[in-house]
Amino acid sequence: MASETEGAEAHGEGGFAIDPMHQFEVHPIGGKIEIGGLDVSFTNSSLWMVIAALAATLLMTLAMRPRSLVPGRLQSVAEIFYETVANMVRDNVGTAGRQYFPFIFTLFMFLLFGNVLSLIPGSFSFTAHIVVTFALAIVIFIFVTILGFAIHGLHFLRMFFPHGAPTWTAVILIPIELISYLSRPISHSVRLFANMTVGHVLFKVLAGFVVLMGIAGVAPFIMLVGITALELLVALLQAYVFTILACVYLNDAIHMH
Amino acid sequence: MDDPDKPSSLQDLDRRLKAVRERRQGASKPGRHAISSRGMNVGFRIAVELLAALVVGVGLGVVLDRWLGTSPWLLILGFFLGCGGALNNVMRTAKELEAARRREQAQQGKSGGAPDDRAAGPRQGEGSG
């Protein structure tokens, strides 16, 4: 996360020593844990995932405690989240998607909190790691593929051949469609990852400029304020986009476009 | 209030809320900021779709080559198929965006808002397929 103090430290060591990628370093908290040769240490990344999950759970449970008909402020927040995701699922998947709503909602809240919490100086942005976003995307991809086969059986393979195309084109079209399909988790995960990474690197670089430029640092500082607002928008938007893509893939599996 | 012929206060409230919401929707006009950030989003989306298919095509080619020892033929084939896949992805994305734009326009025409198709929130921009 962009924090001016870290930029100052880098500057203090002499020269232009700002390391904008330092913020993404994963290190274990409280010693290394190994199980069967696998490194399963509790890292700063895991810590922030736990925080995001807890914060989301806490917000939803506390906000919905009053259960009043006319919602208070906090309850309105929770209801807005709920309604946004409910509308998203209904618009993109239809009524058949209702049973997947808990999953989609959890996904959205987790990403939303991960993205927004990463804007706190000193926090860790786990959504800026391709491992995390790709893991989420591949889980969705595998789940959706299995679901497609479970619902449609072998008929699901029709997805890889467009309707009405001459049979001989199958030689070219099926590999192309297959590659398109397999590229889904990549494009799905890269968008979130790249947006978050770019934002956080930009923070760091600009914060470095603020320190380096002394009194003239007011200019990048003002920019930093603007960028922070923009990044908040990006954080919300990318959580939304990731979730909506999950809905679109779910829809493809259920209804087979 | 308990009169069954009259709408209850809650229904009344709901109706009034809806009216306010509709009025707001027609009135709100996002600034330049929304436009530029959305354009960037579309561009980025297409770039990623383009790249992803190519990566998968070439990756599959390389892996199969190693496995079958047919280097470099499957890599070349994978590259071309990846290009096809990329094109396919971009076409699909463009179609989705076009559909979203149409839907948005129809919606705006209904509510009597501005016909500027770009000046809409990111919400409608990320349409379904």
Interface residues (C-beta under 8 A of the other chain):
Chain A: L69 D91 N92 I172 P175 I176 E177 L178 I179 S180 L182 S183 R184 I186 S187 V190 R191 A194 N195 L230 L233 L237 Y240 V241 I244 L245 C247 V248 N251 D252 H257
Chain B: L10 S37 N41 F44 R45 V48 E49 L51 A52 A53 V55 V56 G57 L60 L81 G82 G84 G85 N88 N89 R92 P122 R123 E126 S128 G129
